[in-house]
Amino acid sequence: MDNPNPNNPTLNRLQESSKDPKGFIYSTYSAVRGETQTYTPFLPLTNEGDASVSYAVGGSVSTVSFEDSKIGNRQPGTRRRRGGGIRGKVRGFSRGSRRNLLRRLAAINRKAFRAFEGKVFFLTLTYPHEWPEDPDVSKRHLKAFLKRLERNYGRFAAFWRLGIQARGAWHYHVLLFTPRSLGSIRDLRSFVASSWYEVCGKISEGHLRAGTNVEVVRKWRTVTSRAERYLAKEEEFPAGLATGRIWAVWNEELLPVRWEAVQVSFRDAYRIGRVFRKLARIRSTGPLCRLTVFVRYENVVRLLEYLGYRLE
């Protein structure tokens, strides 16, 4: 988008990346359903038709859409599934699945955790020299493990990702968003090790000592780094293997996520789309009905204010 006023610092600051705050600052640890806010433009709109800009409050993902702006409770940035055919079996980790995982994580309000005073941990769970060949059996092990954690520490939210080692054994990466009642890291490591060891069938003492790893995550930048390196890692699975879901969210309703949508004119939607492409370094590929990019919530609000939109 061309800046009408080159001396106006508002759009110039969109190119600047601010540092992540230390720790996690979540104002609340409960989910809020997607809602559409009404904005009043104090610059006259000279063209007909409406589009919409939706963004995750406090997050880093936003969507500009030239389709209907009534999103209801559907998460912005996601596509409606069309057609009545039977969905095929999931085989491996597709680009679309990877993109959805990163978007789901980027929608979390990164400024909410300080008030909640919760904790975030990154877990790695591996199998001993014996492991189930069926991924569904392995996922039942993971579910039993997470339920044990929940019974002992209370409800929590988590992202999990299934992976496969070079030897062919399954393993899991788990990102835990836990309550304050979790306790010390030493107690958690002991409980995780013993629980995973028991769930897997107590096969070997070596598995009890080295089958798990627990790390404390103190900065949001570390969360995104772990997500890109492990949770969203592109991985090859055996050809023809029906892996089922590669990743999922446990107790997603506990994550601090709130989407807001703003109705804008087509003219402004095109201008916003151009800015989004520039920030995301996406080359123009012709007309788009919907464009979702990773961009900070603060930058989206700043851009909307620059174009003349304010909350009533």
N, C-alpha and C positions, 0 to 999 in steps of 0.2 A: 504494500500500500504506500502511495506517495504521501509524504507528510505535508499537509498544507502550510504548516509553519515550521521551517527547518530549525528554528531556535527553540521550539517547544520541546522540553526535555522528557515529556511523557512517553512518546514512542521510542525515544532514544534509550530510555531505561529498560524497555522491553528486551533489548539485546544483552543487558547486563544480567549476570547470574548471581543472585545473592547467596550467601552461605547458609547452609542448613543450621537451624538452632541446635544447641547442645541438648542432648536427651530428646525424649519424645514428649510432646505437649498436647495431650488430648483433653479437650474441654469436657468430654463426656465419653463413657464407654458403653454407649448403646446406639443401636442403629436408628436412623430416621428415614422414613420412606421418601422417595423422590417427590419433589414438589416443584410447582411452577410459580415463580415470583412474577409480579406485574411491574414492569419498569415504564416510566414515563419519559419519552424523549423530549429534551428541551432544545433540540435542534429540529427544525421541521423536516419531515420525510417527504421527499418529492416524487417518490415512485410507489407503485402499487404492489401489493403482495407482501406476505410476511414469511420470514424464515426464523430459525431459532439458534441460539448459542447455549449449550448446556455445559456445566462444569462441576467438578467435585469440590465442594467447599473444603478449603485447607489442603486439597490434594494437588496432583500434578497431571491431570488429564482433562481434556475438554473436547467438545464436538461442535462443529458448525454444520447445520442441516438445512437443506433447501426443501425438505419434505414437510409433512405436517409437524407442527410444533407442540401438539398435545401428546406429551410423553406418558402421562399418568404415572403408574408405579413401575413402568418399564425402565430399566437402567439406561440412561443415555449413553451413546457410544456403542450400543449393542444392536445387532440386526435381528429383525423378526424372521423367524423361520417360515419360509413359504413352501407351499406344496403339501400334499397329503401322503407322500411316499413313506416307506419304512426306512428309518435311518440305519445305515450299515454299521457293522461292528467297528469299534475304535481300534485302530492298528497303529500304535506308535504316537509320536509327538509331532503334530502338524504345526505349520507356521501360524495358522489361525488360532490354535489352542495356546501356543506360546504367547501370541499377542494378547489374547484374552486374559491370561494369567497376569501379565505385566500391567494391563489396564486395571484389573481388579485390585492389584496391590497399590497402584498409583492413585486410586480413588480414596485411599485412607487419609483421613485428616491428620497430617503429620504434626499439627500443633495441639493435639489433644492429650498427650500422655503425661505431661507435667502435672496437671491438676489431678489426674487419676492416680498418679504415682504407681503405675503398673510396671511390669517388667517384660522384656522381650528376650527370647532365647532361640538359638539355632541348634537343632538336633540332627545328628546323623545316625541312622540305624542300619546295621549290616547283619548278614546271616553268617553262621559258622560254616563248617565244611559240608553240612547238609542243609538244603533249602528246598522249599516247595517249587516244583516246576510251574504249577498253575498260578498265574498272577492273582486270581480271585482268592485263592487260599492265603496268599501273602497279604492281601488287603484286609482279610479277616483278622490276621495277626495284628496289623496296624490299628484296626478299629478297636480290638480288645485292649491294646496298649493305651490308646488315647482315653478309653473309658476308665482304665485304671488310674491314669493321671487325674481325670475329672473327679473320680470318687475320693481321691486323696487330697486334692488341692482346690476343688471347686471348678466351676465352669470357666472355660477360656476359649479364645478363638485361635485358629491355626491354619496355615497353608501347608499342604503336604504335596510332595512330588515323588513319583515312582521312578527309579532309575535301574540300570543294569550294569553290573561290573564286567570286566573283561573275562572273568572266569564263568560268567553266565548267571551269577547269583543276583537276586533282587536287592535293592537297598532303597532307603528313604531319606529325604531331606525334609525337615519339618521346621517351620517358623512359628514359634509360639508367642501369642500375645496374652500374658497371664495377669491375674489379679495380684494385689499386694500381699495376699495371704500365702503366697507361694513358699516363702521361707528362704533359706540360704542356698547358694549354688552348690555347696558340698552335699547337702541333703538331697537336692534335686538330682545330681549326678548319680548318687547311690541308688535312688529310687528308680530312675530311668534304666540304669544298668540291670538291676534285679528284675524289673518288670518285663523288659524286652527279653531277657534270658529265660524267664518263666513262660512267656507267651510263645516263644520259639521252641519250647519243649525241653529246656535244660540239657542241651546236647553236649556241651563241653564247658569246663571251667575257664578255658581260654576265652570263650565267647562272653562270659560274664565280665571278664576283665577288660576286653578290648572290642566288644561288639557295638559300643555306643560312644558318642562324643557329644558334649554339651558345651556351648559357648554363650557367653553373655553378650548381647548386642546393646551398645550404649548410644549409638548415633544413627540417625535416619539414613545417613549416607551409607553406613554399613549394612543396613537392611536392604537397600537397593542393590548394593554390590553383591551381597549373598544371593539375592533373587536372580540377578542376571547371570551370575557364575554357576549357581547350582540349581535353583528352582526352574529357571527358564533355559537351562543348558540344552542345546540341540544335541540329540542323542539318537543313535541307530539301534533299533530293536530287531530281533530275528525276523526275517521275511515271513509274512503270512501269519505271524503270531497275533491273536486277538488280545491285546493287552487290556482292553477296557480303558477306563479313565486313567490318565497319566497323572493328573493333579486334581485337587479339590480343596474346598475351604470347609473347615470344621467350625460349627457354630458361627456362621457368617453374620448372623444378626447381632452379634456382640461387637463387631467392628465399627468404629466411628466413621460412618460414611453417610454423607448427605449430598444429594444432587440438586442443583437449581437450574432452571431454564429461563432464558430471557428471549422474548419475541423481538426480533429486529427486522428492519426492512431488507429487501433483497440487495439493495445497493450496499448497505453496511455489511451484510453477510458475505458478499463477494470481497469486500475490503478486508474483513476479518480473515477470510479464507486465505487471502494472499499473505497476510502476516503470519498465519499459522504455517503455511508452506515454507516461508522464509525461516521461521524459528526452528522448524523440524527438518530444514534442508531437504525439502521434497520438491522435485521438479514438477512443473505443471504437466499433467497428463490429459488435459481436456476437461470437459464439464464433469462435475462430481455432484451427487445428491447429498453425500455425507462425508465429512472429513474429520477424523479423530486423531489428535496429536497429544504428545506429552508436553504440557506447558503448565507452568505454575499458576495456581489459582489467583495469586496477587496480580500477575501480569494480565490475566483475562479481565479481571475487574478494572484494572487500570485502562485497558484498551476500550472497554465498554464506556467508561466514564469519559474518555477522550472523544468518543464518537457521540456523546450526548445522552447516555442512558443513566438514569438514577433510580434508586429504589423508592417507591412511594411511601 
